[in-house]
């Protein structure tokens, strides 16, 4: 528990067994290095379901540095998600109606035809759903087939995190919308930072200083004007305001609601919703308007 708290800037003192929490991880500079979900399996047993980065060696180094006797490994666990508005019905048809009582970011041990899973109400989606943590990698195909059959009445299909939904919903992609200088306050994660934690928590002193001085960047949305459909996804293209560079557009996707491109802008705190900007992309200047996140429905 001590190690899990040392590498987390969110207070985990009240986390219960069978509960998960979204927790930013940062280095000694206060810079984000991951944004996992921490799941408490027992009083002295935790998982970190990490984003697109490997922090295993880093956490081992911290444990050794602090002289902690902790086993740190990557277990044989494989996740599968059932998301979107009909997810609860599909999962209830798979396990039973009791799953409807599982709270957000809570999990239970469950079994399907002898296949052991941990069933979590969570997922990388604004529309809700469940994730299955498969505890036996040899049963992956079996689990897939069971869920596929249970979901047929609802038209279940193969999918992945959908860029349009996650961008319009304001969901951060670690490593995609962050760089090697990004701190939690810049990317709308300040509510997951507890500055009153002990000084031995990695990065907490740096984050206190950043909060006191004020972040110099923040993450907003941008809607481009009159863009043709699918002109290519902008990735870390410069954003200019009044002829001066103010940041970057970190992602972009065609919005079916707005009939143009939308994305995130990691820009100076001098830029605000309603400001007019230009995005430099493919040698052209695409005009757009800054908006708050998430984009209004």
Steps between C-alpha positions, in 0.01 A plus 500: 500500500784739581659449158169543318448832679857619443453475122147649507401865549144410594424416862441124515461470876126430469505267199309181578560142391326446162516872418688675220617861468631702209844622612755720320863387531777758461876522538699715742437806278124456533482392135247231406650161422174301503134523599399153615205362688610364839298198613519368857478120503589455870653699785850448358426416137442760228484517122584800286317478168731727305475712185737491202829491687698250704553606861594155635875566519444854632281375788754229581771766517293712739438199725871419509593863563265511800608161634151350475444123497241475222438252219442689175409310185275491199228238557336279239198729465337605172231770477195502275244780500127512427407867459230740381132542595392135476805363684316442827233293326762290325697437819179425694408243235847350541520483881155585637315810610710527816768682297273806481577566867876531450606857569719712274865396537411203722566140406408144596643153443288308254509185288359399161508130411804458723671813364621723789462876455486816702202701378545879529256777421746722313643561155643753257163633391267786587195273462577250773551128512706221651846353471584134544844424647561146377704303756589210272654603169435157347123565512494823299325358194243325719418822686477696175253250353279497810469880507446516124212253518344673802512831316347389171148624589647849540711488183832477681805552283877517497627838606774709654519837676317724251698822431197719428321400819802536724607836353151653506466367856829659609675174595877536528734265314822474698797528266277628223379821661799536734870564451808472722411821681129447569381518860153397626376857543551571131280216378194522725626247758542741789200354684693173529797667675501520880767754593475418872669162460830424678816645351631153412237465222685528170448840338275649770742782586534593133123498455454732799743743339321475164163565662641799692659652188213405271510275196617665178293278268153348503307251289204634305303397193526647152246490216641563153304699242358345184724195494440233234420157638801294607782732389740311726530506877718787624751387761696759699458772241586853606217728613540874438303793636545849360803377306684351801539136596297418811514118511406188308193317375571154643236300313221540251204309363200552277195595708176370354305741722686809382590385148860612540823413684525533876783427740693595811723805531773504767557873504614794710272603785469833318273318251134462598177350370365714218840612374571474130816308407681346203635145484806449279461172314641373169632844419159660545335711768166356611284750688309387806341593831607394849234325710481356852519124551305282479342634183134589564262232374 
